Amino acid sequence: MLSSKHFENRGSIHTIFDIRDFSQVDFVEDKVSKSFQGVIRGFHGDDKTWKLLTCIYGTIKFVTYNIDNGCKNTYILDGDSPESRSVLVPPRTLNAHQCLSQFCIFHYKLSEHYTSPEDQWSVYFNDSEINPEWSADYEDIISHRDLNAQSLKELKNNVL
């Protein structure tokens, strides 16, 4: 989804969500994460949650991977871009992002209430089958969960 931003001397304004664009999905919860440069979050997903993801501030490399068809997509999301891109991620699609700027603010709109990491799939952040090609210098800023997650192959064996 692309929505143009209106820029003026006071700043900018744009729409992230309009029910007319997403009437097929009932969103129930919004979350915002802030990450510092180099931080990688993911790969996470489940079999029921739709996610509408938007970079509010900074620049993010965003990678999705559908476990059913093997479709991988990579986006550079820039909160300061004249065109703002939101990405709709369907269920059964893993997603991860890396903050490329000094810090990033990322907005999640979810179709299911987030409960805990145990209720999501987690795949190793640098899984060779997905091959996300993250920027270097990230080893100190990966969560324990993402460093110790299962491989994509293990996940597929468990859910397909």
N, C-alpha and C positions, 0 to 999 in steps of 0.2 A: 504494500500500500504506500503510495506517495501522496503527501499533502504539501502544498507549497506554503512557505512561510511568508508572512508579511513583515518586512523590515522597515524601520523608520528610525529617526534620531533617538527615540526612547528605548529601542530594543526591537524585539520581534514577538510574533504570536502565531501559533499554528494549532491545528486540531490533531489530537492523538487518537481519539475514539469518537465515532459517530454511530449510533445504533443502526442507522440506515445502511451502513457498510458491513455490519456484523450481526445481522438479525438471526443468523443460523446458530450463533453461540451465545449462551447466557453466561456472562462474566459475573463473578461473585466476589472477587477480592483483588486489590491492587497492592503491590509491594514495590519498594524502591531500594536499590542497593548502590552503595558508593564504594568504588575500588580505587586503589592507587596504581600508578604506572607499573605495568608488568604483571599485575595480578591476573590469574586465570581462575574462572569459576566454571565448573562443569567437567564432564558431560553428565547431564541429568535429564530425566524424563520419566514418563509413566504411560500407562495405557488408556488414560481417560481425560487428561487435562489439555485443554487448548490454552495457548499463551500468546498474547499480543505484546511484543517486546519493542521498546523504543529507547534509544540513547537520548537522554535529556541534555547532558552536558559532556563534553570531551569526545574522544574518538575511540571506538571499540571495534575489534575484529570479532565477528560473530559467526559461529559455525553451527550448522544443523546437520543431523544425520538421521534419516528415516530407517528404522531397523527392519522394516518389511521389504523395501525395494532397493535399499542401499544408496538412495539418492542423498548426496552431500551438497550443501550449498554454503558458500562463504560470502559474507557481506562485510563491508567497512561502513559502520554507522557513525555518522558525525553529527553531533548535536548542534553544531554551529553552521551546518551546511544550509544553503538557500533552499534546498529541497530536503525535507525531513522524511526518512524512511522508517516505517514501522514494519515488523515482520510477524506474520501470523504463523505460529508453529502448532501443527496438529498433534493429537495424541500419537504415541509410539514414535515420536521424533525426539532424539536427544539434542540438547543444545548446550553450548559453552561459549564463553566470551573472554577476551583478554583486553584489558585497558591499555591503550597505546599512548594516551596523553598523560599529563601530570596526575590527573584524577578523572574519574568518569562517574556519571550518575545514570543509572539504568532503571527504567520503569517496566514492571511486569504487570499485566492484567491477566488474571487467571479465571478459568471456568470452574475450577474446583478449589475448595479451601485448602491451603497448604497446612499440613499437619506436622510432618517431621521428615528428616532425611531417610529414615527407615521405610517410609511409604513411597519412595522414589527409586528409580533405577539409577545407579551410578556406574559409569564406565571410566576407566583410567584416562586422565586428562590428555595424555599424549599417545593414545592408542594408535598403533602402527596401521591398522586397517582403515581407520578414519583419516589418519595423517593430517592433522590440523595445521601443521607448519607454523607453530607459534613463534613469536619474536623471542630472541635469546634473553638470558638473564632473568629467569623466573623461578628458579629452584627454591628460593627462600620464601616465596609467597604463594604457595599452593597449600590448600587445606589438607589436613590429615585424611579426610574422607576421599578427596580426589587423587591423592598420592597412592592410596591403598585400595582403590576401587578395582573391580573385576575388569577383565578384558571384554571387548565387544563380542568376541567369539563365545566367551562364557555366558554373557547376557543372552545372546541368541539361542544358545543351548537350553537356557532356562525358560524362555518366554515364547519361543516359536513352536 
